[in-house]
Amino acid sequence: MDLSLRWSVWLALALVGPLQAAEPTTIEKVEVIATVVPVVLESPGCEHEKLGVVEITLGEKVSEITQDDKVPTVDYGRAMDKLVAAAQERGANAVVLRVHQGVYFTHQGRKSRKPVYVKLRGAAIHMTPEALAQCPLTPLSVAELEARSREGKPMNVSSRTAFERED
């Protein structure tokens, strides 16, 4: 073994040694409070305050003249995180999803595996802790949202139709 390598090993062991000899510490019980805003499909039956509409878009609006076969796709997880962040800015502790649009790109007969554009719109709501305890919410998972997107009947439409404003 090379002399410089031996010294490096001894130095590393000397630095690690005191760390291993430290006395064990005890961890007290800590209450974990969920900070994630759930995205749900139905309005809760309990009392809640409506804080307005939140809408996000993610991805590129491609058109028929796009020749790039590697159009960047978007992730539903990022889209839901962005929707949750928009709701949190309004003071919401839940979002009721109202509109979901996933646009896939077809190039030479091959559909992209993931959408190239996602639009999510929902109602930001605030529920009191008592209302949350009375009516627990069932959050929509990213996997469920992706499955809902794939289950929908695909429509071949022009880019103008796919991206026209819904109000």
Secondary structure, 3 states (H helix, E strand, C coil): CCHHHHHHHHHHHHHHHHHHCCCCCCCCCCCCCCCCCCEECCCCCCCCEEEEEEEEEEECCCCCCCCCCCCCCCCHHHHHHHHHHHHHHCCCCEEEEEEEEEECCEECCEECCCCCEEEEEEEEEECCHHHHHHCCCCCCCHHHHHHHHHHCCCCCCCHHHHCCCCC
